[in-house]
Amino acid sequence: MNTSQGEATDPMVPSRARYTLVAWLCGLTAILYLDRICMSQAVVPIQKELGLSTVHMSYVAMAFTLAYGLFEIPTGRMGDKYGSRKILTRVVLWWSLFTALTGVCSGLGSLIAIRFLFGVGEAGAFPNAARVISRWFPGTERGRVQGIMLAAAQLGGVVAPIGAASMIEIMGWRWTFAVFGLIGVIWAGGFWWWFRDDPADHASVNAGELSLIRSGGMSETFIHQPVPWGAVFSNRGIIVLTLIMVFGAFYTYLFYTWFPKYLSEARGIDNITSGILSSIVLAGSAAGMLLGGWLADKIPLWFNDPVNSRRYLGSICYLISAVCLIVGIRCDNVWLLSFFLGASFCAMHVTLPNWWSVAIPQSGVHVGALVGLMNGMGFIGAMSSQWFVGFFANWRMQAGFTGRAQWDPMFDVYAGILLMGAVAWWCYRFVPLEKASSSSA
């Protein structure tokens, strides 16, 4: 046997099953954002067919976000107790069903109900993905995996506006939702067949790869002891990370929910062009995720104090994001507008893989539940943003403003929120949950 053949069969030469898992996680988040953001492109045709106002559509958007926030913690906790294989399969099948059922809605009430149940389905996807990463990847790889996975989510968001706009033009908004729902069903079946909660149980993981994975300090154990909620709600690190997610969600849901509507009403852009411009903005976030994931792994190698380095990075990126937003919204050219808003999205999303790199160790052994808490509380920012845009646009219209005069002033509020996010990053400190729990005991 030659050397190369010997190395190929040597059980201590790590196999690469975890790289295949990266592809599954990317598919998960891409489909999640595809199904979530396609709704923004359907707002105008839904309004026209069902006779709904902008305020009505804000209620529809808020129904999803409320459900997502309410069920994020329990679904993450279910992953801790029963394993992510069962929970992620259930999550994707559930949200895919209600994506498809969005196309059968006949009025405001059914839209609110279906989008609420859609939100119930999507809740818990990211906490369970974080749990999978913590058990399948060594610490030296987690930042890149998070960055790639989150970039894939944004690429799903990039495809959603132009893809949904084109499909709506061809087959209408109802059938568009049915097609998008089918994609998730296919993913869920494949994931259930391939994935195992413990990499030691996977046929493609050899001893070398398992040893490499275990070097990250995590093993597959289902957590049954209660979460120390008293210590959680008094933990400075968890509180600040939650605030960062609230501010970030307030900003991002402006684009996830309302940007195509803004382009139509304020800039007079047709549906196809608005889909392209929206995709440009969301492409900026995908680039930010990739850069942020690379930085997340490099920061511990470059700096003796990774936590402080991530704090500085977060503050600077949020400041850059605010400046790009202020400049972009004042551009008369819509392509320049999309370029600067894409740059703003890029800068802000550089911080997200670093947020996850801090949130996972901050959660201790309760990764599913506490990442679910911190990520899920973003629903406060998301719902506030969805309500605010509908309220603000309607208020300005009643005051006699139209076009950009009706819509543009609200972006200054969003710039202020980004500045608050910069301050929150500056205030972050890592306080181990186990230490806080023992101190309070």
Secondary structure in CASP SS format (residue, H / E / C, confidence):
PFRMAT SS
TARGET T0000
AUTHOR 0000-0000-0000
METHOD secondary structure of the structure
MODEL  1
M C 1.00
N C 1.00
T H 1.00
S H 1.00
Q H 1.00
G H 1.00
E H 1.00
A H 1.00
T H 1.00
D C 1.00
P C 1.00
M C 1.00
V C 1.00
P C 1.00
S C 1.00
R C 1.00
A H 1.00
R H 1.00
Y H 1.00
T H 1.00
L H 1.00
V H 1.00
A H 1.00
W H 1.00
L H 1.00
C H 1.00
G H 1.00
L H 1.00
T H 1.00
A H 1.00
I H 1.00
L H 1.00
Y H 1.00
L H 1.00
D H 1.00
R H 1.00
I H 1.00
C H 1.00
M H 1.00
S H 1.00
Q H 1.00
A H 1.00
V H 1.00
V H 1.00
P H 1.00
I H 1.00
Q H 1.00
K H 1.00
E H 1.00
L H 1.00
G C 1.00
L C 1.00
S C 1.00
T H 1.00
V H 1.00
H H 1.00
M H 1.00
S H 1.00
Y H 1.00
V H 1.00
A H 1.00
M H 1.00
A H 1.00
F H 1.00
T H 1.00
L H 1.00
A H 1.00
Y H 1.00
G H 1.00
L H 1.00
F H 1.00
E H 1.00
I H 1.00
P H 1.00
T H 1.00
G H 1.00
R H 1.00
M H 1.00
G H 1.00
D H 1.00
K H 1.00
Y H 1.00
G C 1.00
S H 1.00
R H 1.00
K H 1.00
I H 1.00
L H 1.00
T H 1.00
R H 1.00
V H 1.00
V H 1.00
L H 1.00
W H 1.00
W H 1.00
S H 1.00
L H 1.00
F H 1.00
T H 1.00
A H 1.00
L H 1.00
T H 1.00
G H 1.00
V H 1.00
C C 1.00
S C 1.00
G C 1.00
L H 1.00
G H 1.00
S H 1.00
L H 1.00
I H 1.00
A H 1.00
I H 1.00
R H 1.00
F H 1.00
L H 1.00
F H 1.00
G H 1.00
V H 1.00
G H 1.00
E H 1.00
A C 1.00
G C 1.00
A H 1.00
F H 1.00
P H 1.00
N H 1.00
A H 1.00
A H 1.00
R H 1.00
V H 1.00
I H 1.00
S H 1.00
R H 1.00
W H 1.00
F C 1.00
P C 1.00
G H 1.00
T H 1.00
E H 1.00
R H 1.00
G H 1.00
R H 1.00
V H 1.00
Q H 1.00
G H 1.00
I H 1.00
M H 1.00
L H 1.00
A H 1.00
A H 1.00
A H 1.00
Q H 1.00
L H 1.00
G H 1.00
G H 1.00
V H 1.00
V H 1.00
A H 1.00
P H 1.00
I H 1.00
G H 1.00
A H 1.00
A H 1.00
S H 1.00
M H 1.00
I H 1.00
E H 1.00
I H 1.00
M H 1.00
G H 1.00
W H 1.00
R H 1.00
W H 1.00
T H 1.00
F H 1.00
A H 1.00
V H 1.00
F H 1.00
G H 1.00
L H 1.00
I H 1.00
G H 1.00
V H 1.00
I H 1.00
W H 1.00
A H 1.00
G H 1.00
G H 1.00
F H 1.00
W H 1.00
W H 1.00
W H 1.00
F C 1.00
R C 1.00
D C 1.00
D C 1.00
P H 1.00
A H 1.00
D H 1.00
H C 1.00
A C 1.00
S C 1.00
V C 1.00
N C 1.00
A H 1.00
G H 1.00
E H 1.00
L H 1.00
S H 1.00
L H 1.00
I H 1.00
R H 1.00
S C 1.00
G C 1.00
G C 1.00
M C 1.00
S C 1.00
E C 1.00
T C 1.00
F C 1.00
I C 1.00
H C 1.00
Q C 1.00
P C 1.00
V C 1.00
P C 1.00
W H 1.00
G H 1.00
A H 1.00
V H 1.00
F H 1.00
S C 1.00
N C 1.00
R H 1.00
G H 1.00
I H 1.00
I H 1.00
V H 1.00
L H 1.00
T H 1.00
L H 1.00
I H 1.00
M H 1.00
V H 1.00
F H 1.00
G H 1.00
A H 1.00
F H 1.00
Y H 1.00
T H 1.00
Y H 1.00
L H 1.00
F H 1.00
Y H 1.00
T H 1.00
W H 1.00
F H 1.00
P H 1.00
K H 1.00
Y H 1.00
L H 1.00
S H 1.00
E H 1.00
A H 1.00
R H 1.00
G C 1.00
I C 1.00
D C 1.00
N H 1.00
I H 1.00
T H 1.00
S H 1.00
G H 1.00
I H 1.00
L H 1.00
S H 1.00
S H 1.00
I H 1.00
V H 1.00
L H 1.00
A H 1.00
G H 1.00
S H 1.00
A H 1.00
A H 1.00
G H 1.00
M H 1.00
L H 1.00
L H 1.00
G H 1.00
G H 1.00
W H 1.00
L H 1.00
A H 1.00
D H 1.00
K H 1.00
I H 1.00
P H 1.00
L H 1.00
W H 1.00
F C 1.00
N C 1.00
D C 1.00
P H 1.00
V H 1.00
N H 1.00
S H 1.00
R H 1.00
R H 1.00
Y H 1.00
L H 1.00
G H 1.00
S H 1.00
I H 1.00
C H 1.00
Y H 1.00
L H 1.00
I H 1.00
S H 1.00
A H 1.00
V H 1.00
C H 1.00
L H 1.00
I H 1.00
V H 1.00
G H 1.00
I H 1.00
R C 1.00
C C 1.00
D C 1.00
N C 1.00
V H 1.00
W H 1.00
L H 1.00
L H 1.00
S H 1.00
F H 1.00
F H 1.00
L H 1.00
G H 1.00
A H 1.00
S H 1.00
F H 1.00
C H 1.00
A H 1.00
M H 1.00
H H 1.00
V H 1.00
T H 1.00
L H 1.00
P H 1.00
N H 1.00
W H 1.00
W H 1.00
S H 1.00
V H 1.00
A H 1.00
I H 1.00
P H 1.00
Q H 1.00
S C 1.00
G C 1.00
V C 1.00
H C 1.00
V H 1.00
G H 1.00
A H 1.00
L H 1.00
V H 1.00
G H 1.00
L H 1.00
M H 1.00
N H 1.00
G H 1.00
M C 1.00
G H 1.00
F H 1.00
I H 1.00
G H 1.00
A H 1.00
M H 1.00
S H 1.00
S H 1.00
Q H 1.00
W H 1.00
F H 1.00
V H 1.00
G H 1.00
F H 1.00
F H 1.00
A H 1.00
N H 1.00
W H 1.00
R H 1.00
M H 1.00
Q H 1.00
A C 1.00
G C 1.00
F C 1.00
T C 1.00
G H 1.00
R H 1.00
A H 1.00
Q H 1.00
W H 1.00
D C 1.00
P C 1.00
M H 1.00
F H 1.00
D H 1.00
V H 1.00
Y H 1.00
A H 1.00
G H 1.00
I H 1.00
L H 1.00
L H 1.00
M H 1.00
G H 1.00
A H 1.00
V H 1.00
A H 1.00
W H 1.00
W H 1.00
C H 1.00
Y C 1.00
R C 1.00
F C 1.00
V C 1.00
P C 1.00
L H 1.00
E H 1.00
K H 1.00
A H 1.00
S H 1.00
S H 1.00
S H 1.00
S H 1.00
A C 1.00
END
